[in-house]
């Protein structure tokens, strides 16, 4: 009789231990999911977000590559040792920025380009963003204007991408220079995170 009671107690204690272990596992799993950082489908890399409440947009960017100037709505990559020189007199203009992205709520510039430069325009689709782009440049540097459009093909936002490429002096020898291919890849990833409100 005593043996049966001990046997029953052992069974019950084993069941209780098993239930406690299961409860702990469930708690730990739930805790990890509750406090896990949320990664937006719009920002899959988990980059920091720059938000401008006046111009009503937000964009994520890789802060390990780019610096930010919130006053100018600008993110940029600056080279450590390579300096830009003036074409006019060769004077030192300071550390070169091989990639600069500026975000603008204004659409007048896009409307003007559409009237005057329509033959130079190229349609683009990057993530959810679409519109017309206009590229201009010479001697290893240039700018691409991305005129973002809504579903009715009306301009709603302007993104300017200034660049220095491999044709700019001996910039390609710099260890921290972003090649043209790298610039385009990272720009596309940044533009995919842009939310216009």
Biotite code that builds the C-alpha atoms (Angstrom):
import biotite.structure as struc

atoms = struc.array([
    struc.Atom([0.000, 0.000, 0.000], chain_id="A", res_id=1, res_name="UNK", atom_name="CA", element="C"),
    struc.Atom([2.833, 2.377, 0.913], chain_id="A", res_id=2, res_name="UNK", atom_name="CA", element="C"),
    struc.Atom([4.663, 1.489, -2.304], chain_id="A", res_id=3, res_name="UNK", atom_name="CA", element="C"),
    struc.Atom([1.585, 2.425, -4.357], chain_id="A", res_id=4, res_name="UNK", atom_name="CA", element="C"),
    struc.Atom([1.352, 5.822, -2.601], chain_id="A", res_id=5, res_name="UNK", atom_name="CA", element="C"),
    struc.Atom([5.059, 6.509, -3.267], chain_id="A", res_id=6, res_name="UNK", atom_name="CA", element="C"),
    struc.Atom([4.610, 5.384, -6.875], chain_id="A", res_id=7, res_name="UNK", atom_name="CA", element="C"),
    struc.Atom([1.609, 7.698, -7.285], chain_id="A", res_id=8, res_name="UNK", atom_name="CA", element="C"),
    struc.Atom([3.514, 10.609, -5.688], chain_id="A", res_id=9, res_name="UNK", atom_name="CA", element="C"),
    struc.Atom([6.468, 10.093, -8.013], chain_id="A", res_id=10, res_name="UNK", atom_name="CA", element="C"),
    struc.Atom([4.188, 10.106, -11.017], chain_id="A", res_id=11, res_name="UNK", atom_name="CA", element="C"),
    struc.Atom([2.434, 13.264, -9.883], chain_id="A", res_id=12, res_name="UNK", atom_name="CA", element="C"),
    struc.Atom([5.732, 15.035, -9.104], chain_id="A", res_id=13, res_name="UNK", atom_name="CA", element="C"),
    struc.Atom([7.131, 14.073, -12.516], chain_id="A", res_id=14, res_name="UNK", atom_name="CA", element="C"),
    struc.Atom([4.048, 15.499, -14.177], chain_id="A", res_id=15, res_name="UNK", atom_name="CA", element="C"),
    struc.Atom([4.317, 18.716, -12.144], chain_id="A", res_id=16, res_name="UNK", atom_name="CA", element="C"),
    struc.Atom([8.025, 19.087, -13.046], chain_id="A", res_id=17, res_name="UNK", atom_name="CA", element="C"),
    struc.Atom([7.242, 18.506, -16.726], chain_id="A", res_id=18, res_name="UNK", atom_name="CA", element="C"),
    struc.Atom([4.465, 21.114, -16.629], chain_id="A", res_id=19, res_name="UNK", atom_name="CA", element="C"),
    struc.Atom([6.742, 23.640, -14.918], chain_id="A", res_id=20, res_name="UNK", atom_name="CA", element="C"),
    struc.Atom([9.449, 23.080, -17.547], chain_id="A", res_id=21, res_name="UNK", atom_name="CA", element="C"),
    struc.Atom([6.900, 23.510, -20.358], chain_id="A", res_id=22, res_name="UNK", atom_name="CA", element="C"),
    struc.Atom([5.579, 26.706, -18.731], chain_id="A", res_id=23, res_name="UNK", atom_name="CA", element="C"),
    struc.Atom([9.132, 28.121, -18.470], chain_id="A", res_id=24, res_name="UNK", atom_name="CA", element="C"),
    struc.Atom([9.870, 27.300, -22.117], chain_id="A", res_id=25, res_name="UNK", atom_name="CA", element="C"),
    struc.Atom([6.626, 28.975, -23.243], chain_id="A", res_id=26, res_name="UNK", atom_name="CA", element="C"),
    struc.Atom([7.345, 32.040, -21.076], chain_id="A", res_id=27, res_name="UNK", atom_name="CA", element="C"),
    struc.Atom([10.894, 32.427, -22.444], chain_id="A", res_id=28, res_name="UNK", atom_name="CA", element="C"),
    struc.Atom([9.673, 32.019, -26.041], chain_id="A", res_id=29, res_name="UNK", atom_name="CA", element="C"),
    struc.Atom([6.901, 34.594, -25.538], chain_id="A", res_id=30, res_name="UNK", atom_name="CA", element="C"),
    struc.Atom([9.284, 36.996, -23.768], chain_id="A", res_id=31, res_name="UNK", atom_name="CA", element="C"),
    struc.Atom([11.763, 36.850, -26.683], chain_id="A", res_id=32, res_name="UNK", atom_name="CA", element="C"),
    struc.Atom([8.990, 37.533, -29.203], chain_id="A", res_id=33, res_name="UNK", atom_name="CA", element="C"),
    struc.Atom([7.511, 40.409, -27.204], chain_id="A", res_id=34, res_name="UNK", atom_name="CA", element="C"),
    struc.Atom([10.812, 42.235, -26.792], chain_id="A", res_id=35, res_name="UNK", atom_name="CA", element="C"),
    struc.Atom([12.371, 41.363, -30.128], chain_id="A", res_id=36, res_name="UNK", atom_name="CA", element="C"),
    struc.Atom([12.953, 44.558, -32.150], chain_id="A", res_id=37, res_name="UNK", atom_name="CA", element="C"),
    struc.Atom([10.305, 44.957, -34.805], chain_id="A", res_id=38, res_name="UNK", atom_name="CA", element="C"),
    struc.Atom([11.687, 45.067, -38.346], chain_id="A", res_id=39, res_name="UNK", atom_name="CA", element="C"),
    struc.Atom([9.454, 46.886, -40.781], chain_id="A", res_id=40, res_name="UNK", atom_name="CA", element="C"),
    struc.Atom([8.959, 45.419, -44.242], chain_id="A", res_id=41, res_name="UNK", atom_name="CA", element="C"),
    struc.Atom([9.662, 48.971, -45.444], chain_id="A", res_id=42, res_name="UNK", atom_name="CA", element="C"),
    struc.Atom([12.997, 48.936, -43.528], chain_id="A", res_id=43, res_name="UNK", atom_name="CA", element="C"),
    struc.Atom([14.196, 45.308, -43.595], chain_id="A", res_id=44, res_name="UNK", atom_name="CA", element="C"),
    struc.Atom([17.770, 46.226, -42.618], chain_id="A", res_id=45, res_name="UNK", atom_name="CA", element="C"),
    struc.Atom([16.668, 47.783, -39.317], chain_id="A", res_id=46, res_name="UNK", atom_name="CA", element="C"),
    struc.Atom([18.496, 51.050, -40.130], chain_id="A", res_id=47, res_name="UNK", atom_name="CA", element="C"),
    struc.Atom([17.897, 54.218, -38.105], chain_id="A", res_id=48, res_name="UNK", atom_name="CA", element="C"),
    struc.Atom([15.107, 56.372, -39.478], chain_id="A", res_id=49, res_name="UNK", atom_name="CA", element="C"),
    struc.Atom([15.329, 60.074, -40.300], chain_id="A", res_id=50, res_name="UNK", atom_name="CA", element="C"),
    struc.Atom([11.913, 61.673, -40.014], chain_id="A", res_id=51, res_name="UNK", atom_name="CA", element="C"),
    struc.Atom([10.987, 65.192, -41.075], chain_id="A", res_id=52, res_name="UNK", atom_name="CA", element="C"),
    struc.Atom([7.576, 66.275, -39.752], chain_id="A", res_id=53, res_name="UNK", atom_name="CA", element="C"),
    struc.Atom([7.601, 69.546, -41.753], chain_id="A", res_id=54, res_name="UNK", atom_name="CA", element="C"),
    struc.Atom([8.231, 67.965, -45.168], chain_id="A", res_id=55, res_name="UNK", atom_name="CA", element="C"),
    struc.Atom([6.269, 64.897, -44.043], chain_id="A", res_id=56, res_name="UNK", atom_name="CA", element="C"),
    struc.Atom([8.590, 62.068, -44.972], chain_id="A", res_id=57, res_name="UNK", atom_name="CA", element="C"),
    struc.Atom([10.714, 59.466, -43.298], chain_id="A", res_id=58, res_name="UNK", atom_name="CA", element="C"),
    struc.Atom([13.609, 57.461, -44.648], chain_id="A", res_id=59, res_name="UNK", atom_name="CA", element="C"),
    struc.Atom([15.991, 54.870, -43.257], chain_id="A", res_id=60, res_name="UNK", atom_name="CA", element="C"),
    struc.Atom([19.708, 54.949, -43.956], chain_id="A", res_id=61, res_name="UNK", atom_name="CA", element="C"),
    struc.Atom([22.824, 52.942, -43.003], chain_id="A", res_id=62, res_name="UNK", atom_name="CA", element="C"),
    struc.Atom([24.402, 55.119, -40.319], chain_id="A", res_id=63, res_name="UNK", atom_name="CA", element="C"),
    struc.Atom([27.664, 53.138, -40.519], chain_id="A", res_id=64, res_name="UNK", atom_name="CA", element="C"),
    struc.Atom([28.144, 54.544, -44.051], chain_id="A", res_id=65, res_name="UNK", atom_name="CA", element="C"),
    struc.Atom([26.290, 57.873, -44.106], chain_id="A", res_id=66, res_name="UNK", atom_name="CA", element="C"),
    struc.Atom([26.231, 61.011, -42.019], chain_id="A", res_id=67, res_name="UNK", atom_name="CA", element="C"),
    struc.Atom([23.120, 63.146, -41.871], chain_id="A", res_id=68, res_name="UNK", atom_name="CA", element="C"),
    struc.Atom([22.375, 66.855, -42.035], chain_id="A", res_id=69, res_name="UNK", atom_name="CA", element="C"),
    struc.Atom([18.787, 67.232, -40.816], chain_id="A", res_id=70, res_name="UNK", atom_name="CA", element="C"),
    struc.Atom([18.672, 70.951, -41.632], chain_id="A", res_id=71, res_name="UNK", atom_name="CA", element="C"),
    struc.Atom([19.271, 70.240, -45.316], chain_id="A", res_id=72, res_name="UNK", atom_name="CA", element="C"),
    struc.Atom([17.327, 66.928, -45.484], chain_id="A", res_id=73, res_name="UNK", atom_name="CA", element="C"),
    struc.Atom([20.611, 65.426, -46.610], chain_id="A", res_id=74, res_name="UNK", atom_name="CA", element="C"),
    struc.Atom([22.460, 62.167, -46.038], chain_id="A", res_id=75, res_name="UNK", atom_name="CA", element="C"),
    struc.Atom([25.981, 61.837, -47.382], chain_id="A", res_id=76, res_name="UNK", atom_name="CA", element="C"),
    struc.Atom([29.092, 59.692, -47.542], chain_id="A", res_id=77, res_name="UNK", atom_name="CA", element="C"),
    struc.Atom([32.287, 61.655, -46.952], chain_id="A", res_id=78, res_name="UNK", atom_name="CA", element="C"),
    struc.Atom([35.737, 60.328, -47.790], chain_id="A", res_id=79, res_name="UNK", atom_name="CA", element="C"),
    struc.Atom([38.335, 60.462, -45.026], chain_id="A", res_id=80, res_name="UNK", atom_name="CA", element="C"),
    struc.Atom([41.399, 61.666, -46.913], chain_id="A", res_id=81, res_name="UNK", atom_name="CA", element="C"),
    struc.Atom([40.374, 62.492, -50.490], chain_id="A", res_id=82, res_name="UNK", atom_name="CA", element="C"),
    struc.Atom([39.718, 66.197, -51.085], chain_id="A", res_id=83, res_name="UNK", atom_name="CA", element="C"),
    struc.Atom([37.729, 67.798, -53.855], chain_id="A", res_id=84, res_name="UNK", atom_name="CA", element="C"),
    struc.Atom([39.475, 70.459, -55.939], chain_id="A", res_id=85, res_name="UNK", atom_name="CA", element="C"),
    struc.Atom([37.984, 73.520, -57.596], chain_id="A", res_id=86, res_name="UNK", atom_name="CA", element="C"),
    struc.Atom([37.811, 73.274, -61.408], chain_id="A", res_id=87, res_name="UNK", atom_name="CA", element="C"),
    struc.Atom([38.290, 77.023, -61.589], chain_id="A", res_id=88, res_name="UNK", atom_name="CA", element="C"),
    struc.Atom([41.574, 77.462, -59.703], chain_id="A", res_id=89, res_name="UNK", atom_name="CA", element="C"),
    struc.Atom([42.487, 74.046, -58.253], chain_id="A", res_id=90, res_name="UNK", atom_name="CA", element="C"),
    struc.Atom([41.959, 75.185, -54.667], chain_id="A", res_id=91, res_name="UNK", atom_name="CA", element="C"),
    struc.Atom([41.101, 72.641, -51.974], chain_id="A", res_id=92, res_name="UNK", atom_name="CA", element="C"),
    struc.Atom([37.345, 72.416, -51.347], chain_id="A", res_id=93, res_name="UNK", atom_name="CA", element="C"),
    struc.Atom([37.702, 70.053, -48.378], chain_id="A", res_id=94, res_name="UNK", atom_name="CA", element="C"),
    struc.Atom([36.895, 66.359, -47.940], chain_id="A", res_id=95, res_name="UNK", atom_name="CA", element="C"),
    struc.Atom([34.997, 64.953, -50.911], chain_id="A", res_id=96, res_name="UNK", atom_name="CA", element="C"),
    struc.Atom([31.525, 63.543, -50.594], chain_id="A", res_id=97, res_name="UNK", atom_name="CA", element="C"),
    struc.Atom([31.220, 60.798, -53.188], chain_id="A", res_id=98, res_name="UNK", atom_name="CA", element="C"),
    struc.Atom([27.478, 60.387, -52.601], chain_id="A", res_id=99, res_name="UNK", atom_name="CA", element="C"),
    struc.Atom([24.900, 62.892, -51.367], chain_id="A", res_id=100, res_name="UNK", atom_name="CA", element="C"),
    struc.Atom([21.127, 62.342, -51.217], chain_id="A", res_id=101, res_name="UNK", atom_name="CA", element="C"),
    struc.Atom([18.750, 65.261, -50.643], chain_id="A", res_id=102, res_name="UNK", atom_name="CA", element="C"),
    struc.Atom([15.005, 64.882, -50.035], chain_id="A", res_id=103, res_name="UNK", atom_name="CA", element="C"),
    struc.Atom([12.615, 67.649, -51.136], chain_id="A", res_id=104, res_name="UNK", atom_name="CA", element="C"),
    struc.Atom([8.861, 67.976, -50.795], chain_id="A", res_id=105, res_name="UNK", atom_name="CA", element="C"),
    struc.Atom([8.777, 70.588, -53.573], chain_id="A", res_id=106, res_name="UNK", atom_name="CA", element="C"),
    struc.Atom([7.638, 69.422, -57.000], chain_id="A", res_id=107, res_name="UNK", atom_name="CA", element="C"),
    struc.Atom([8.052, 72.631, -59.031], chain_id="A", res_id=108, res_name="UNK", atom_name="CA", element="C"),
    struc.Atom([11.535, 71.590, -60.149], chain_id="A", res_id=109, res_name="UNK", atom_name="CA", element="C"),
    struc.Atom([10.166, 68.241, -61.374], chain_id="A", res_id=110, res_name="UNK", atom_name="CA", element="C"),
    struc.Atom([7.306, 69.958, -63.198], chain_id="A", res_id=111, res_name="UNK", atom_name="CA", element="C"),
    struc.Atom([9.800, 72.282, -64.899], chain_id="A", res_id=112, res_name="UNK", atom_name="CA", element="C"),
    struc.Atom([12.117, 69.426, -65.906], chain_id="A", res_id=113, res_name="UNK", atom_name="CA", element="C"),
    struc.Atom([9.174, 67.500, -67.306], chain_id="A", res_id=114, res_name="UNK", atom_name="CA", element="C"),
    struc.Atom([8.377, 70.412, -69.609], chain_id="A", res_id=115, res_name="UNK", atom_name="CA", element="C"),
    struc.Atom([11.932, 71.208, -70.719], chain_id="A", res_id=116, res_name="UNK", atom_name="CA", element="C"),
    struc.Atom([13.879, 67.931, -70.377], chain_id="A", res_id=117, res_name="UNK", atom_name="CA", element="C"),
    struc.Atom([11.232, 65.332, -71.200], chain_id="A", res_id=118, res_name="UNK", atom_name="CA", element="C"),
    struc.Atom([13.419, 63.690, -73.926], chain_id="A", res_id=119, res_name="UNK", atom_name="CA", element="C"),
    struc.Atom([16.130, 63.067, -71.293], chain_id="A", res_id=120, res_name="UNK", atom_name="CA", element="C"),
    struc.Atom([13.764, 61.469, -68.783], chain_id="A", res_id=121, res_name="UNK", atom_name="CA", element="C"),
    struc.Atom([13.874, 57.783, -67.932], chain_id="A", res_id=122, res_name="UNK", atom_name="CA", element="C"),
    struc.Atom([11.107, 55.967, -66.083], chain_id="A", res_id=123, res_name="UNK", atom_name="CA", element="C"),
    struc.Atom([12.145, 54.132, -62.915], chain_id="A", res_id=124, res_name="UNK", atom_name="CA", element="C"),
    struc.Atom([10.611, 51.820, -60.333], chain_id="A", res_id=125, res_name="UNK", atom_name="CA", element="C"),
    struc.Atom([12.480, 51.213, -57.067], chain_id="A", res_id=126, res_name="UNK", atom_name="CA", element="C"),
    struc.Atom([10.470, 49.287, -54.506], chain_id="A", res_id=127, res_name="UNK", atom_name="CA", element="C"),
    struc.Atom([7.159, 51.130, -54.171], chain_id="A", res_id=128, res_name="UNK", atom_name="CA", element="C"),
    struc.Atom([8.615, 54.342, -55.619], chain_id="A", res_id=129, res_name="UNK", atom_name="CA", element="C"),
    struc.Atom([8.144, 55.184, -59.272], chain_id="A", res_id=130, res_name="UNK", atom_name="CA", element="C"),
    struc.Atom([8.489, 58.182, -61.518], chain_id="A", res_id=131, res_name="UNK", atom_name="CA", element="C"),
    struc.Atom([10.899, 59.838, -63.926], chain_id="A", res_id=132, res_name="UNK", atom_name="CA", element="C"),
    struc.Atom([14.602, 60.426, -63.442], chain_id="A", res_id=133, res_name="UNK", atom_name="CA", element="C"),
    struc.Atom([16.946, 62.897, -65.129], chain_id="A", res_id=134, res_name="UNK", atom_name="CA", element="C"),
    struc.Atom([20.717, 62.377, -65.081], chain_id="A", res_id=135, res_name="UNK", atom_name="CA", element="C"),
    struc.Atom([23.251, 65.117, -65.740], chain_id="A", res_id=136, res_name="UNK", atom_name="CA", element="C"),
    struc.Atom([26.982, 65.292, -65.255], chain_id="A", res_id=137, res_name="UNK", atom_name="CA", element="C"),
    struc.Atom([30.490, 65.557, -66.629], chain_id="A", res_id=138, res_name="UNK", atom_name="CA", element="C"),
    struc.Atom([34.103, 64.774, -65.724], chain_id="A", res_id=139, res_name="UNK", atom_name="CA", element="C"),
    struc.Atom([33.422, 62.132, -63.084], chain_id="A", res_id=140, res_name="UNK", atom_name="CA", element="C"),
    struc.Atom([30.624, 63.870, -61.210], chain_id="A", res_id=141, res_name="UNK", atom_name="CA", element="C"),
    struc.Atom([26.953, 64.442, -61.674], chain_id="A", res_id=142, res_name="UNK", atom_name="CA", element="C"),
    struc.Atom([23.452, 64.443, -60.326], chain_id="A", res_id=143, res_name="UNK", atom_name="CA", element="C"),
    struc.Atom([20.361, 62.325, -60.825], chain_id="A", res_id=144, res_name="UNK", atom_name="CA", element="C"),
    struc.Atom([16.965, 63.886, -60.114], chain_id="A", res_id=145, res_name="UNK", atom_name="CA", element="C"),
    struc.Atom([14.342, 61.313, -59.105], chain_id="A", res_id=146, res_name="UNK", atom_name="CA", element="C"),
    struc.Atom([10.875, 62.826, -59.539], chain_id="A", res_id=147, res_name="UNK", atom_name="CA", element="C"),
    struc.Atom([8.575, 60.531, -57.575], chain_id="A", res_id=148, res_name="UNK", atom_name="CA", element="C"),
    struc.Atom([5.030, 60.252, -58.864], chain_id="A", res_id=149, res_name="UNK", atom_name="CA", element="C"),
    struc.Atom([1.700, 59.052, -57.526], chain_id="A", res_id=150, res_name="UNK", atom_name="CA", element="C"),
    struc.Atom([-0.638, 56.594, -59.264], chain_id="A", res_id=151, res_name="UNK", atom_name="CA", element="C"),
    struc.Atom([-1.949, 59.407, -61.458], chain_id="A", res_id=152, res_name="UNK", atom_name="CA", element="C"),
    struc.Atom([1.619, 60.162, -62.669], chain_id="A", res_id=153, res_name="UNK", atom_name="CA", element="C"),
    struc.Atom([1.696, 63.526, -60.872], chain_id="A", res_id=154, res_name="UNK", atom_name="CA", element="C"),
    struc.Atom([4.951, 64.616, -59.265], chain_id="A", res_id=155, res_name="UNK", atom_name="CA", element="C"),
    struc.Atom([4.792, 64.428, -55.473], chain_id="A", res_id=156, res_name="UNK", atom_name="CA", element="C"),
    struc.Atom([8.403, 64.453, -54.242], chain_id="A", res_id=157, res_name="UNK", atom_name="CA", element="C"),
    struc.Atom([11.976, 65.037, -55.411], chain_id="A", res_id=158, res_name="UNK", atom_name="CA", element="C"),
    struc.Atom([15.087, 63.088, -54.428], chain_id="A", res_id=159, res_name="UNK", atom_name="CA", element="C"),
    struc.Atom([18.448, 64.378, -55.679], chain_id="A", res_id=160, res_name="UNK", atom_name="CA", element="C"),
    struc.Atom([21.466, 62.066, -55.792], chain_id="A", res_id=161, res_name="UNK", atom_name="CA", element="C"),
    struc.Atom([24.827, 63.777, -56.295], chain_id="A", res_id=162, res_name="UNK", atom_name="CA", element="C"),
    struc.Atom([27.755, 61.498, -57.062], chain_id="A", res_id=163, res_name="UNK", atom_name="CA", element="C"),
    struc.Atom([31.447, 61.289, -57.805], chain_id="A", res_id=164, res_name="UNK", atom_name="CA", element="C"),
    struc.Atom([32.370, 58.255, -59.882], chain_id="A", res_id=165, res_name="UNK", atom_name="CA", element="C"),
    struc.Atom([35.509, 56.447, -61.000], chain_id="A", res_id=166, res_name="UNK", atom_name="CA", element="C"),
    struc.Atom([36.209, 59.151, -63.599], chain_id="A", res_id=167, res_name="UNK", atom_name="CA", element="C"),
    struc.Atom([36.819, 61.804, -60.939], chain_id="A", res_id=168, res_name="UNK", atom_name="CA", element="C"),
    struc.Atom([40.624, 62.103, -60.670], chain_id="A", res_id=169, res_name="UNK", atom_name="CA", element="C"),
    struc.Atom([42.144, 59.163, -58.810], chain_id="A", res_id=170, res_name="UNK", atom_name="CA", element="C"),
    struc.Atom([39.212, 58.769, -56.412], chain_id="A", res_id=171, res_name="UNK", atom_name="CA", element="C"),
    struc.Atom([38.839, 55.073, -57.266], chain_id="A", res_id=172, res_name="UNK", atom_name="CA", element="C"),
    struc.Atom([42.105, 54.376, -55.409], chain_id="A", res_id=173, res_name="UNK", atom_name="CA", element="C"),
    struc.Atom([40.601, 55.544, -52.112], chain_id="A", res_id=174, res_name="UNK", atom_name="CA", element="C"),
    struc.Atom([39.811, 52.650, -49.762], chain_id="A", res_id=175, res_name="UNK", atom_name="CA", element="C"),
    struc.Atom([36.557, 54.234, -48.548], chain_id="A", res_id=176, res_name="UNK", atom_name="CA", element="C"),
    struc.Atom([35.296, 55.280, -52.008], chain_id="A", res_id=177, res_name="UNK", atom_name="CA", element="C"),
    struc.Atom([31.879, 53.833, -52.896], chain_id="A", res_id=178, res_name="UNK", atom_name="CA", element="C"),
    struc.Atom([32.024, 52.548, -56.466], chain_id="A", res_id=179, res_name="UNK", atom_name="CA", element="C"),
    struc.Atom([29.260, 53.507, -58.893], chain_id="A", res_id=180, res_name="UNK", atom_name="CA", element="C"),
    struc.Atom([27.734, 50.063, -58.456], chain_id="A", res_id=181, res_name="UNK", atom_name="CA", element="C"),
    struc.Atom([27.833, 50.304, -54.646], chain_id="A", res_id=182, res_name="UNK", atom_name="CA", element="C"),
    struc.Atom([26.331, 53.795, -54.762], chain_id="A", res_id=183, res_name="UNK", atom_name="CA", element="C"),
    struc.Atom([23.417, 52.635, -56.899], chain_id="A", res_id=184, res_name="UNK", atom_name="CA", element="C"),
    struc.Atom([22.784, 49.559, -54.746], chain_id="A", res_id=185, res_name="UNK", atom_name="CA", element="C"),
    struc.Atom([22.740, 51.452, -51.452], chain_id="A", res_id=186, res_name="UNK", atom_name="CA", element="C"),
    struc.Atom([20.693, 54.306, -52.938], chain_id="A", res_id=187, res_name="UNK", atom_name="CA", element="C"),
    struc.Atom([18.044, 51.862, -54.146], chain_id="A", res_id=188, res_name="UNK", atom_name="CA", element="C"),
    struc.Atom([17.853, 50.269, -50.694], chain_id="A", res_id=189, res_name="UNK", atom_name="CA", element="C"),
    struc.Atom([17.500, 53.699, -49.069], chain_id="A", res_id=190, res_name="UNK", atom_name="CA", element="C"),
    struc.Atom([14.820, 54.825, -51.544], chain_id="A", res_id=191, res_name="UNK", atom_name="CA", element="C"),
    struc.Atom([12.837, 51.638, -50.868], chain_id="A", res_id=192, res_name="UNK", atom_name="CA", element="C"),
    struc.Atom([12.461, 52.777, -47.236], chain_id="A", res_id=193, res_name="UNK", atom_name="CA", element="C"),
    struc.Atom([11.136, 56.253, -48.120], chain_id="A", res_id=194, res_name="UNK", atom_name="CA", element="C"),
    struc.Atom([7.646, 56.938, -46.801], chain_id="A", res_id=195, res_name="UNK", atom_name="CA", element="C"),
    struc.Atom([5.930, 60.143, -47.930], chain_id="A", res_id=196, res_name="UNK", atom_name="CA", element="C"),
    struc.Atom([2.977, 61.178, -45.768], chain_id="A", res_id=197, res_name="UNK", atom_name="CA", element="C"),
])
